[in-house]
Amino acid sequence: MKLPPLPLCLLFCIYLVLALLSITRVIITGNLDMFTLGVLPVLVGLVLKTTWALWAVRIYTAIQTLGCAALGVTAIIASHISPEDTRLFFAGAEIPLWLVAATLFVLLSFQWWVAFLPSTRTYLFTESETNAQHHR
């Protein structure tokens, strides 16, 4: 069995952590959030090395990008209307909005890069063709 390329391994780890956090959030709050739970089918596709996994990664990344863009526009408008109310806190500590924006930019850029990396495509399609031949 051939190991996936390093960038795909890192993306898999990020998605695994996100999936665990989203499942934990659903259990604790009882609220379903498709924005975070959407990672589950992507993760399944990557684990099973399916032919649709590449499209799932790309579509999921596009949905995340649109969601982050919408939240970014909302944050900018809110900060102009009421700057003192546009603050982000985690565990009692204030997190600068520029840090959140930079982190999201890096994570989204990394996902786009991996989604269109030739080695990702080669790995997923080579593995899925091999799996299809074994099932015949």
C-alpha positions in Angstrom: 0.0 0.0 0.0 1.4 3.3 -1.1 1.4 6.1 1.5 -0.4 9.4 0.5 1.8 12.4 -0.3 2.7 14.5 2.8 0.4 17.5 2.0 -2.5 15.1 1.7 -1.5 13.4 5.0 -1.5 16.8 6.7 -4.9 17.7 5.2 -6.2 14.3 6.4 -5.0 15.1 9.9 -6.6 18.5 9.8 -9.9 17.0 8.6 -9.7 14.3 11.3 -9.3 16.9 14.1 -12.1 18.9 12.6 -14.4 15.9 12.4 -13.7 15.0 16.0 -14.4 18.5 17.1 -17.6 18.7 15.2 -18.9 15.4 16.5 -18.0 16.5 20.1 -19.8 19.8 19.5 -22.9 18.0 18.2 -22.9 15.7 21.3 -22.4 18.6 23.8 -24.7 21.2 22.2 -27.2 19.0 20.4 -26.9 21.3 17.3 -26.2 20.0 13.9 -23.9 22.2 12.0 -23.5 21.2 8.3 -20.5 23.6 7.9 -18.4 21.5 10.2 -20.1 18.1 9.8 -19.6 18.4 6.0 -16.0 17.1 6.6 -17.3 13.6 7.4 -18.1 12.6 3.8 -14.8 14.1 2.6 -12.9 12.2 5.3 -14.7 8.9 4.3 -13.8 9.6 0.6 -10.1 10.1 1.5 -9.9 7.1 3.8 -11.6 4.8 1.2 -9.6 6.5 -1.7 -12.7 6.9 -3.8 -12.8 8.6 -7.2 -15.1 11.3 -5.9 -12.9 12.2 -2.9 -11.0 14.8 -5.0 -14.2 16.5 -5.9 -15.4 16.3 -2.3 -12.3 18.0 -1.1 -12.7 20.7 -3.7 -16.4 21.3 -3.1 -15.9 21.3 0.7 -13.1 23.8 0.4 -15.2 26.0 -1.9 -18.0 25.9 0.7 -15.6 26.8 3.5 -14.2 29.7 1.4 -17.7 31.1 0.7 -18.6 30.8 4.4 -15.4 32.5 5.6 -15.9 35.3 3.0 -19.4 35.8 4.2 -18.3 35.9 7.9 -15.5 38.2 6.9 -17.8 40.7 5.3 -20.1 40.5 8.2 -17.3 41.1 10.7 -16.1 44.2 8.7 -19.5 45.7 8.6 -20.1 45.0 12.3 -16.7 46.5 13.2 -17.7 49.7 11.4 -21.1 49.9 13.1 -20.0 48.9 16.6 -16.3 48.3 17.1 -16.5 47.6 20.8 -19.0 44.8 20.2 -16.9 43.2 17.4 -14.5 41.2 19.6 -13.7 37.5 19.7 -13.1 35.7 23.0 -11.9 32.1 23.6 -11.5 30.7 27.1 -11.7 34.2 28.5 -8.9 35.6 26.3 -9.5 38.1 23.5 -8.2 36.9 20.1 -7.4 39.6 17.6 -9.5 39.5 14.5 -6.5 39.9 12.2 -5.1 36.7 13.7 -8.3 34.8 13.0 -8.4 36.1 9.4 -4.7 35.2 8.8 -5.2 31.7 10.2 -8.3 31.1 8.1 -6.5 32.4 5.0 -3.5 30.1 5.6 -5.8 27.1 6.2 -8.0 27.8 3.1 -4.9 28.4 0.9 -3.4 25.1 2.1 -6.6 23.2 1.3 -6.9 24.7 -2.2 -3.2 23.9 -2.8 -3.6 20.3 -1.8 -6.9 19.9 -3.7 -5.2 20.9 -7.0 -1.8 19.3 -6.3 -1.0 16.8 -9.1 0.3 14.3 -6.5 -3.1 14.3 -4.8 -4.9 13.6 -8.0 -2.4 10.9 -8.9 -2.6 9.2 -5.5 -6.4 9.2 -5.4 -7.0 8.0 -8.9 -4.2 5.4 -8.9 -5.5 4.0 -5.6 -9.2 4.0 -6.7 -8.3 2.3 -10.0 -6.4 -0.4 -8.1 -9.3 -0.8 -5.7 -11.7 -1.2 -8.6 -9.6 -3.9 -10.3 -9.4 -5.9 -7.0 -13.2 -5.8 -6.7 -13.8 -7.3 -10.2 
